[in-house]
Amino acid sequence: MKGGVNLVACGALIGALAAAQTSTYKYVRIGSDQDAAPRAVAGYALMGGGSDLDEAFEFLCKKSAGGDFLIVRAAGGDDYNSYVNQLCHVNSVATLIIPSRAAANDARVAEIILKAEAVFIAGGDQARYINWWQGTLVQDALNEHIAAGKPIGGTSAGLAVLGDYIYSAQGDAPDDASLTSAQALANPYAPRVTVRRDFLKLRLLHNTLTDTHFAKRDRMGRTLVFLARIVQDRWSSDPRAIAVDEKSAVLVEAGGKARIIGPGSGAYFIQVTEKPSVCRAGTPLSFRGFVVYRAPQGSDFDLEAWKGAGGRTYQLSAEAGSISSSQEGGATY
């Protein structure tokens, strides 16, 4: 009707505007505006959080063959751009902030990820990564990036989501400040003991949980609980964990050979050798048969053979929620 209001058109416009608002992402790029296309090679930088390690970023840059380096995150700023740009000789450095499921299902966001030669997942809150990115185009693009043999890395929450099994931090404060080892050991089925899977598919991290800020925040107990839950819930009879301390990183080559860098306590490679004796709701964990290999700075580890050099091996057990160790003095780490 002339002069009237087209309600259908208005409704469509309002819907489009709402969609545009909810799918908003932020993309900040420095360096060349034109994408490069060098032949990147696979490599994985597993960073435990805390101070960033130049060598870990240089590792990813080298694997990218000087291409386009992309930082992805759910919140925060673009401060990594200048850091990586000063550190590496790459075509471009960009930060992509993906703050919602709508943004994670934006085709342009997926395209940005697919065109990058190296991807780095920043720290923050892994619950957001799982809640907002799992089951979206972002998850598909990240897995396509990995399948193409391109390098990827992450720190803190960004490392937590690289493993086959993920502590998703549901219901916790950002960066999981509230769940302690003591709480997890006291009740392996407490509401905050949330383990997820089926996000990213790195072959070398199959059947493996990744944890961060490890010795610094005393997370051994909670990691043992996560492994116990994986066995008890019949996801796997022999899961493993790679737990990396603050200011440490594990740099992994495509064939599985890894070296440990950084001044932190290093990395802890944990495997399960038997079933838990008690793993149920409301009851402290009892579970023998954890074998730990502690790999300090300068040591090596082969993820394929699950064997290291330059570190030490010891055993841990949990009995009624208390951990005992074969190390002298009963040291857990």
ROGU-221883 format. One record per residue: residue number from 0; x negated, y negated, z of N, C-alpha, C in turn; residue in one letter. Coordinates in steps of 0.05 Angstrom, whole numbers. Layout:
 num n_east n_north   n_up ca_east ca_north  ca_up c_east c_north   c_up residu
 NUM      X       Y      Z       X        Y      Z      X       Y      Z      A
...
***
This chain:
 num n_east n_north   n_up ca_east ca_north  ca_up c_east c_north   c_up residu
   0    -17      24      0       0        0      0    -18     -25      0      M
   1    -10     -44    -18     -26      -68    -21    -27     -83      5      K
   2    -52     -91     14     -55     -106     38    -54     -89     63      G
   3    -47     -63     61     -45      -46     84    -72     -33     91      G
   4    -71     -16    111     -96       -3    120    -95      26    111      V
   5   -116      34     97    -119       62     88   -130      78    112      N
   6   -111      92    126    -120      106    151   -138     129    145      L
   7   -135     142    122    -152      165    115   -181     154    110      V
   8   -182     132     95    -209      121     89   -222     111    114      A
   9   -206      97    131    -217       87    157   -227     110    174      C
  10   -211     131    175    -219      154    192   -244     166    182      G
  11   -247     169    155    -271      180    144   -295     162    150      A
  12   -291     136    148    -313      117    154   -321     119    183      L
  13   -302     120    201    -308      122    230   -323     147    235      I
  14   -314     169    223    -327      195    227   -356     195    217      G
  15   -360     182    194    -387      180    182   -405     164    200      A
  16   -394     141    210    -410      125    228   -417     139    254      L
  17   -398     154    265    -404      170    289   -425     191    284      A
  18   -422     204    261    -442      225    254   -470     212    251      A
  19   -470     189    238    -496      176    234   -509     168    261      A
  20   -492     160    280    -502      152    306   -512     177    321      Q
  21   -497     199    321    -505      222    337   -528     237    324      T
  22   -533     234    298    -554      248    285   -580     231    282      S
  23   -580     208    296    -603      190    294   -628     203    304      T
  24   -649     201    288    -675      210    296   -694     187    292      Y
  25   -718     190    302    -738      169    299   -763     181    286      K
  26   -773     167    265    -796      177    250   -815     154    247      Y
  27   -839     156    259    -859      135    257   -884     147    246      V
  28   -894     136    224    -916      147    209   -938     126    204      R
  29   -963     134    207    -985      117    200  -1003     132    181      I
  30  -1019     117    165   -1036      129    145  -1022     127    118      G
  31  -1027     146    101   -1015      145     74   -985     150     74      S
  32   -971     135     57    -942      139     54   -936     163     36      D
  33   -956     172     21    -952      194      2   -961     220     15      Q
  34   -944     241     14    -952      266     26   -975     279     11      D
  35   -993     291     26   -1015      306     14  -1006     335     12      A
  36  -1021     351     -3   -1014      379     -6  -1039     397     -6      A
  37  -1056     394     14   -1080      412     15  -1072     440     24      P
  38  -1090     458     22   -1084      485     30  -1091     489     60      R
  39  -1071     486     77   -1075      490    105  -1078     520    112      A
  40  -1092     525    134   -1095      553    143  -1084     556    171      V
  41  -1076     580    179   -1064      584    205  -1083     581    227      A
  42  -1073     573    250   -1088      570    275  -1069     559    295      G
  43  -1073     566    320   -1054      560    341  -1068     548    365      Y
  44  -1059     524    374   -1071      511    397  -1052     512    420      A
  45  -1059     528    440   -1042      532    463  -1053     516    486      L
  46  -1041     493    492   -1051      473    511  -1034     474    536      M
  47  -1048     475    559   -1035      479    585  -1023     454    597      G
  48  -1026     431    585   -1015      406    597  -1036     390    611      G
  49  -1028     368    623   -1047      350    635  -1061     334    614      G
  50  -1086     326    619   -1101      310    600  -1104     324    573      S
  51  -1100     310    552   -1103      321    525  -1133     327    519      D
  52  -1138     348    504   -1165      356    498  -1171     350    468      L
  53  -1190     332    464   -1197      325    436  -1202     349    419      D
  54  -1216     369    429   -1225      392    413  -1200     407    403      E
  55  -1179     408    419   -1155      423    410  -1142     409    386      A
  56  -1140     383    387   -1129      368    365  -1147     369    340      F
  57  -1173     368    345   -1192      370    322  -1189     398    309      E
  58  -1184     418    325   -1179      445    315  -1155     445    296      F
  59  -1133     434    304   -1109      433    287  -1114     416    262      L
  60  -1128     393    265   -1134      376    242  -1150     391    221      C
  61  -1170     406    231   -1187      421    213  -1171     442    198      K
  62  -1153     455    212   -1137      476    200  -1118     463    179      K
  63  -1111     438    183   -1092      425    164  -1106     417    139      S
  64  -1133     419    137   -1148      412    114  -1145     382    106      A
  65  -1141     366    127   -1139      337    122  -1112     328    112      G
  66  -1091     345    116   -1065      338    106  -1049     320    125      G
  67  -1023     325    127   -1005      308    143  -1000     321    170      D
  68  -1006     307    191   -1005      317    218   -979     306    231      F
  69   -962     324    241    -936      316    252   -933     324    281      L
  70   -926     304    298    -919      309    326   -889     310    328      I
  71   -878     331    339    -849      332    343   -843     333    373      V
  72   -821     319    380    -813      318    408   -783     311    410      R
  73   -771     314    433    -743      308    437   -739     280    449      A
  74   -759     270    462    -758      243    474   -786     232    476      A
  75   -788     206    483    -814      194    486   -821     176    463      G
  76   -847     169    461    -856      150    441   -874     162    421      G
  77   -888     144    406    -905      152    384   -935     148    391      D
  78   -941     149    417    -969      143    425   -989     163    415      D
  79   -981     187    408    -999      207    397  -1010     198    370      Y
  80   -995     181    356   -1003      174    329  -1031     161    328      N
  81  -1035     141    344   -1060      127    343  -1083     145    354      S
  82  -1077     162    374   -1097      180    385  -1107     199    364      Y
  83  -1088     213    350   -1096      233    330  -1109     219    306      V
  84  -1099     196    299   -1109      181    276  -1138     173    280      N
  85  -1145     165    304   -1173      158    311  -1191     182    313      Q
  86  -1179     204    320   -1195      229    325  -1201     244    300      L
  87  -1183     244    281   -1184      262    258  -1183     247    231      C
  88  -1194     259    211   -1192      249    184  -1170     264    169      H
  89  -1146     253    171   -1123      266    158  -1108     246    141      V
  90  -1091     256    123   -1077      238    105  -1057     220    119      N
  91  -1043     231    139   -1025      215    155  -1021     228    182      S
  92  -1011     212    201   -1003      222    227   -975     210    232      V
  93   -957     227    241    -929      217    245   -918     230    270      A
  94   -899     216    283    -883      227    305   -854     228    297      T
  95   -842     251    301    -814      256    295   -799     262    321      L
  96   -781     244    330    -766      248    354   -738     258    347      I
  97   -732     281    358    -707      295    351   -690     298    376      I
  98   -672     279    382    -660      277    409   -633     290    412      P
  99   -624     306    393    -597      318    395   -595     341    375      S
 100   -574     357    379    -569      379    360   -561     367    333      R
 101   -547     345    333    -539      333    307   -564     325    292      A
 102   -583     312    306    -608      305    292   -624     329    283      A
 103   -623     351    299    -637      375    292   -625     390    268      A
 104   -600     383    261    -587      394    238   -587     375    214      N
 105   -603     353    216    -605      334    194   -625     345    173      D
 106   -617     347    149    -634      359    128   -660     343    124      A
 107   -659     317    128    -683      301    125   -703     308    147      R
 108   -694     313    171    -712      321    193   -726     347    186      V
 109   -711     367    176    -723      392    168   -743     388    145      A
 110   -737     371    127    -755      365    104   -782     353    114      E
 111   -780     335    133    -805      323    144   -823     345    156      I
 112   -811     363    171    -826      385    183   -839     403    162      I
 113   -824     409    142    -833      427    121   -856     415    104      L
 114   -857     389    103    -878      376     87   -904     372    102      K
 115   -903     377    129    -928      373    145   -946     396    142      A
 116   -973     391    143    -993      412    143   -998     422    171      E
 117   -996     405    192   -1000      414    220   -977     403    236      A
 118   -968     419    255    -946      410    273   -955     414    302      V
 119   -950     394    318    -956      395    346   -931     388    362      F
 120   -923     406    380    -899      401    397   -908     389    423      I
 121   -899     365    428    -908      350    452   -896     362    477      A
 122   -906     353    500    -894      360    526   -868     346    531      G
 123   -857     352    554    -831      340    561   -814     359    576      G
 124   -791     366    565    -772      384    578   -764     406    558      D
 125   -773     431    564    -767      452    544   -737     459    543      Q
 126   -722     452    564    -693      456    562   -681     441    539      A
 127   -691     417    534    -681      401    511   -688     415    485      R
 128   -712     425    483    -721      438    458   -702     462    452      Y
 129   -696     478    473    -679      501    469   -650     492    464      I
 130   -640     475    481    -612      467    479   -606     452    453      N
 131   -625     435    444    -620      418    421   -631     429    395      W
 132   -651     447    395    -664      455    370   -658     484    363      W
 133   -652     501    383    -648      530    376   -622     532    360      Q
 134   -623     549    338    -600      553    321   -594     529    303      G
 135   -615     513    296    -611      490    279   -631     491    255      T
 136   -629     471    238    -648      469    215   -676     464    225      L
 137   -679     452    248    -706      447    259   -719     474    266      V
 138   -705     492    279    -716      518    285   -723     532    259      Q
 139   -706     531    239    -712      544    213   -737     532    201      D
 140   -740     506    202    -763      492    189   -789     499    204      A
 141   -788     500    230    -812      507    246   -821     536    239      L
 142   -801     554    237    -808      582    231   -818     585    202      N
 143   -808     568    184    -818      569    157   -846     558    156      E
 144   -852     537    171    -879      527    174   -898     548    183      H
 145   -890     563    204    -907      584    215   -911     606    194      I
 146   -889     615    181    -891      636    162   -908     629    138      A
 147   -910     603    132    -927      594    109   -957     594    116      A
 148   -963     601    141    -991      603    149  -1004     576    155      G
 149   -987     557    165    -997      531    173  -1002     530    203      K
 150  -1019     512    212   -1026      511    240  -1004     497    257      P
 151  -1002     506    282    -982      495    300   -994     496    329      I
 152   -986     477    345    -996      477    373   -975     464    390      G
 153   -980     465    416    -963      452    435   -976     449    462      G
 154   -966     430    478    -976      426    505   -953     425    524      T
 155   -957     436    548    -937      436    569   -911     448    558      S
 156   -889     433    558    -864      445    547   -867     454    518      A
 157   -884     440    503    -889      448    476   -903     475    473      G
 158   -919     482    493    -931      509    493   -910     529    503      L
 159   -894     521    523    -874      540    535   -856     551    514      A
 160   -850     536    493    -831      546    472   -844     560    449      V
 161   -871     563    450    -884      577    428   -883     607    431      L
 162   -879     617    456    -879      646    461   -854     659    452      G
 163   -855     686    449    -832      702    442   -811     700    465      D
 164   -820     699    489    -803      695    513   -808     667    524      Y
 165   -787     654    533    -789      626    541   -776     621    567      I
 166   -790     609    586    -776      599    609   -762     573    601      Y
 167   -736     573    600    -721      551    588   -715     528    606      S
 168   -722     530    632    -719      508    651   -690     498    652      A
 169   -671     515    648    -643      506    650   -636     498    678      Q
 170   -624     474    681    -616      464    707   -638     452    723      G
 171   -662     450    712    -684      439    727   -690     410    718      D
 172   -706     397    734    -715      370    727   -734     372    703      A
 173   -738     350    688    -757      351    666   -784     362    674      P
 174   -795     378    657    -821      391    661   -820     411    685      D
 175   -796     420    692    -793      441    711   -807     436    738      D
 176   -802     413    749    -815      406    774   -803     421    798      A
 177   -779     432    795    -765      441    819   -767     471    824      S
 178   -772     488    803    -774      517    808   -802     524    816      L
 179   -805     536    840    -830      544    850   -833     574    849      T
 180   -858     584    851    -863      613    852   -849     625    876      S
 181   -849     612    899    -836      623    923   -806     627    918      A
 182   -793     608    905    -765      610    900   -759     633    881      Q
 183   -775     636    860    -770      657    840   -775     684    853      A
 184   -797     687    868    -803      713    880   -782     721    901      L
 185   -770     702    914    -749      708    934   -724     718    922      A
 186   -718     711    897    -694      719    883   -698     718    853      N
 187   -706     740    841    -712      741    812   -688     734    795      P
 188   -663     734    806    -640      728    791   -627     701    800      Y
 189   -643     685    813    -633      658    820   -624     643    795      A
 190   -605     625    797    -595      612    773   -616     598    757      P
 191   -637     588    769    -657      573    754   -678     591    741      R
 192   -677     617    747    -696      635    734   -684     643    707      V
 193   -688     626    687    -675      629    661   -696     635    640      T
 194   -695     658    628    -714      666    607   -698     669    581      V
 195   -708     657    560    -694      659    534   -713     671    513      R
 196   -702     677    490    -719      687    468   -706     678    442      R
 197   -718     688    420    -708      683    393   -708     653    385      D
 198   -731     640    390    -735      613    380   -756     612    359      F
 199   -782     612    366    -803      612    346   -815     640    343      L
 200   -825     646    319    -835      672    312   -865     671    304      K
 201   -882     671    323    -911      673    318   -919     702    323      L
 202   -928     715    302    -934      744    304   -953     750    328      R
 203   -973     733    332    -993      738    353   -981     734    381      L
 204   -958     721    383    -945      717    408   -920     734    411      L
 205   -917     754    394    -895      773    397   -897     787    424      H
 206   -874     791    437    -873      805    463   -889     790    485      N
 207   -892     764    481    -909      748    499   -894     724    510      T
 208   -896     719    535    -886      695    548   -909     675    551      L
 209   -904     650    547    -925      629    550   -917     611    573      T
 210   -936     605    591    -931      587    613   -954     567    615      D
 211   -949     545    630    -966      522    630   -971     511    658      T
 212   -990     491    659    -996      478    685  -1001     500    706      H
 213  -1015     521    699   -1012      546    713  -1023     547    742      F
 214  -1050     546    744   -1062      547    771  -1056     521    786      A
 215  -1056     499    771   -1052      472    783  -1026     471    799      K
 216  -1005     483    787    -978      482    800   -970     509    812      R
 217   -990     527    816    -985      553    829   -961     568    817      D
 218   -964     574    791    -942      587    777   -945     617    772      R
 219   -965     629    785    -969      658    781   -944     673    789      M
 220   -933     667    813    -910      682    822   -886     681    804      G
 221   -881     658    794    -857      655    776   -862     670    750      R
 222   -887     670    740    -892      684    715   -889     714    719      T
 223   -898     724    742    -893      753    748   -863     759    749      L
 224   -848     741    760    -819      745    761   -807     745    732      V
 225   -816     727    715    -806      726    688   -812     753    674      F
 226   -836     763    678    -843      789    666   -826     811    677      L
 227   -821     810    703    -804      831    716   -776     830    704      A
 228   -765     806    700    -738      803    689   -737     814    661      R
 229   -758     809    645    -758      819    617   -757     849    617      I
 230   -772     862    636    -771      892    638   -744     901    648      V
 231   -735     889    670    -710      897    683   -686     894    665      Q
 232   -686     873    649    -664      868    631   -667     882    604      D
 233   -687     899    602    -691      918    580   -697     903    553      R
 234   -710     880    555    -719      867    531   -745     880    521      W
 235   -762     889    540    -787      901    533   -797     917    557      S
 236   -810     940    552    -822      955    574   -850     947    580      S
 237   -863     931    563    -891      924    567   -896     895    558      D
 238   -882     875    569    -886      847    560   -913     837    570      P
 239   -922     816    558    -947      803    565   -942     773    570      R
 240   -962     760    581    -960      731    586   -987     719    580      A
 241   -986     695    568   -1010      678    566  -1003     652    581      I
 242  -1017     649    603   -1012      626    621  -1036     608    621      A
 243  -1033     583    614   -1056      564    610  -1054     542    631      V
 244  -1077     537    644   -1078      517    664  -1079     489    652      D
 245  -1074     468    669   -1078      441    660  -1107     437    651      E
 246  -1111     419    632   -1137      412    621  -1152     436    610      K
 247  -1136     456    601   -1147      479    588  -1131     484    563      S
 248  -1143     499    544   -1129      506    519  -1140     532    508      A
 249  -1124     547    495   -1132      571    481  -1129     565    451      V
 250  -1151     566    436   -1151      561    408  -1152     587    393      L
 251  -1131     594    378   -1128      620    367  -1131     620    336      V
 252  -1148     637    326   -1151      640    297  -1129     658    287      E
 253  -1125     658    260   -1103      673    248  -1105     703    254      A
 254  -1130     713    257   -1134      741    262  -1131     749    292      G
 255  -1127     730    309   -1123      736    337  -1146     730    355      G
 256  -1169     723    344   -1192      717    361  -1188     688    372      K
 257  -1193     686    398   -1187      661    412  -1211     653    429      A
 258  -1214     626    433   -1234      616    452  -1220     597    471      R
 259  -1230     596    495   -1218      580    516  -1235     555    520      I
 260  -1222     532    520   -1237      507    523  -1225     490    546      I
 261  -1239     470    554   -1229      451    574  -1238     456    602      G
 262  -1239     436    619   -1249      438    646  -1230     449    667      P
 263  -1206     456    659   -1187      467    679  -1195     496    686      G
 264  -1177     510    699   -1182      537    708  -1181     558    685      S
 265  -1175     549    661   -1175      567    638  -1148     580    633      G
 266  -1148     604    623   -1124      618    615  -1122     645    629      A
 267  -1098     654    633   -1093      680    647  -1076     697    628      Y
 268  -1088     720    620   -1074      739    602  -1064     762    619      F
 269  -1038     765    621   -1025      783    640  -1010     804    625      I
 270  -1013     829    634    -997      850    622   -984     868    643      Q
 271   -962     880    636    -947      897    654   -953     927    648      V
 272   -958     942    668    -965      970    664   -945     990    675      T
 273   -924     981    689    -904      999    699   -878     983    704      E
 274   -857     996    712    -832      983    717   -831     972    746      K
 275   -815     950    750    -812      940    777   -797     960    795      P
 276   -805     961    820    -791      979    838   -766     966    849      S
 277   -766     939    854    -743      925    862   -741     898    847      V
 278   -722     895    830    -717      870    816   -687     867    813      C
 279   -675     854    832    -646      850    832   -638     824    846      R
 280   -614     816    842    -605      791    852   -605     791    883      A
 281   -614     768    894    -614      764    922   -634     780    938      G
 282   -653     793    925    -673      810    939   -701     802    929      T
 283   -720     798    947    -747      791    938   -759     813    920      P
 284   -775     804    901    -787      822    881   -807     840    893      L
 285   -806     866    885    -827      885    890   -834     898    863      S
 286   -860     895    855    -868      903    828   -898     906    828      F
 287   -908     930    825    -936      935    822   -943     936    793      R
 288   -969     936    788    -978      942    761   -982     918    742      G
 289   -989     895    753    -996      872    736  -1027     872    732      F
 290  -1036     871    708   -1065      869    703  -1070     841    691      V
 291  -1088     826    704   -1094      799    696  -1122     797    686      V
 292  -1126     783    664   -1152      776    655  -1155     746    656      Y
 293  -1173     736    673   -1176      707    675  -1199     699    656      R
 294  -1193     681    638   -1212      672    618  -1219     643    623      A
 295  -1243     637    633   -1251      609    639  -1261     595    613      P
 296  -1267     570    616   -1278      555    594  -1303     569    583      Q
 297  -1305     571    556   -1327      583    543  -1324     613    538      G
 298  -1303     625    549   -1299      654    544  -1282     658    519      S
 299  -1279     684    512   -1264      691    488  -1243     712    495      D
 300  -1223     713    478   -1202      734    481  -1191     741    454      F
 301  -1187     767    450   -1176      778    425  -1147     786    430      D
 302  -1128     770    419   -1100      776    424  -1091     802    411      L
 303  -1103     810    389   -1096      836    376  -1104     859    393      E
 304  -1129     859    403   -1139      880    420  -1132     877    449      A
 305  -1122     853    457   -1116      846    484  -1140     852    502      W
 306  -1163     840    494   -1188      845    508  -1205     820    507      K
 307  -1218     813    529   -1234      789    530  -1263     793    536      G
 308  -1279     772    533   -1307      772    540  -1314     746    554      A
 309  -1328     748    576   -1336      724    591  -1318     718    614      G
 310  -1298     734    619   -1280      730    641  -1280     753    661      G
 311  -1258     757    675   -1257      779    694  -1229     790    696      R
 312  -1227     816    702   -1201      830    704  -1195     836    733      T
 313  -1170     834    741   -1162      842    768  -1132     850    767      Y
 314  -1122     861    789   -1095      871    791  -1079     855    811      Q
 315  -1054     851    806   -1035      838    824  -1011     856    829      L
 316  -1000     854    852    -975      867    859   -957     848    875      S
 317   -931     852    873    -912      837    890   -898     857    908      A
 318   -898     851    933    -884      869    952   -866     851    970      E
 319   -840     856    967    -820      840    982   -825     810    979      A
 320   -832     802    955    -835      773    949   -862     762    955      G
 321   -881     778    965    -908      768    971   -928     781    951      S
 322   -947     765    941    -966      775    921   -991     784    935      I
 323  -1001     807    927   -1028      816    936  -1045     820    912      S
 324  -1072     817    916   -1091      817    895  -1114     835    901      S
 325  -1126     847    879   -1150      864    882  -1175     847    884      S
 326  -1173     821    880   -1196      804    882  -1206     800    911      Q
 327  -1231     795    914   -1242      790    940  -1227     767    954      E
 328  -1219     772    978   -1205      751    993  -1176     750    985      G
 329  -1167     767    967   -1139      767    959  -1131     744    941      G
 330  -1151     732    928   -1146      709    911  -1127     716    888      A
 331  -1108     699    883   -1088      704    861  -1098     694    835      T
 332  -1114     672    835   -1123      660    810  -1153     666    805      Y
***
